[in-house]
Amino acid sequence: MKIDKIITLANERVRIPFLAMERSLRATGCKLPLYVIPFDEQMFELPDNAQWWLGESFASWLKEQGGLPVMRKYQCLLSSHYQFVDSDIIFLKNPEIVLDPYEGFITSCCHWHNPNETLTPESKDFFTKKTTVWQHQVFNTGQFACSDQLYTLETLQEVAERPQFQETCLKHLYHEQPGLNMLVFASGIPITNLTLPPTYMESTWAGDYGSHFKNTWEDEARKPYLMHWAGTKMNRSNPISELFYNYLSEEEATAFDKAQAGRIHKLSLIRRIGRAIKAGWNFFKNQ
């Protein structure tokens, strides 16, 4: 596949990881334009050869349907010849070169051995009625590529609004992963996962690596072409995060660390409140 663009999703909150991702992309020699889907109205100044991809008609429809902002990733399905990546990704190789031998829908994650977060009860029912080996077709929606346009705006709307699809694609409360998996699977496009045979690429998820992560990359042909943190700690205590920090100035790294610490504190507080509410409910329930 000859990709002609890189697509991502971003807002001001992820500006620093976005900058590291963009710099790592350019460091591989890739000069393709970068299309940035806005997560919300909190946009920021983009580097050279990058542009906001607003998709206003699609965004308006998604908002009317009550879809989550992260579901704006579905907008990729209206395009072709692209590589999509989340902002918490660092490129290790030029995606133009890596993807050149392949056609169809390409992913390189290991969700085939841990598929639960790619599904809802409704979408699993849909998958299992089509094939018994559906696991090799599910993927992490933080990174994927496609040679074909899978939908027009009208056909995407029609499919997503079907009763069998609505709960997963539009009403899901947490994220876009099950919905995007369901829409891609429903399109019928062949799905190739580069971590499976015959390629056997090493994992692209940072959570699969320890302190000696480079030891598994001695075979250049199997070295991943990108690294995705996807919920794994992206901080200085995680050895593989050096790949990320290498693309930041010290000022940017300090600002990122400070923001991360604030989010961790907030999350910890929310969890403590949740545990207290649960304990109180159990107390009164057992009286």
Beta strands, then each sheet from edge to edge (+ up, - down):
strand 1: 5-10
strand 2: 34-38
strand 3: 50-52
strand 4: 82-85
strand 5: 89-91
strand 6: 105-107
strand 7: 143-146
strand 8: 191-193
strand 9: 226-228
sheet 1: 3+ 2+ 1+ 4+ 7- 6+ 8+
sheet 2: 5+ 9-
end
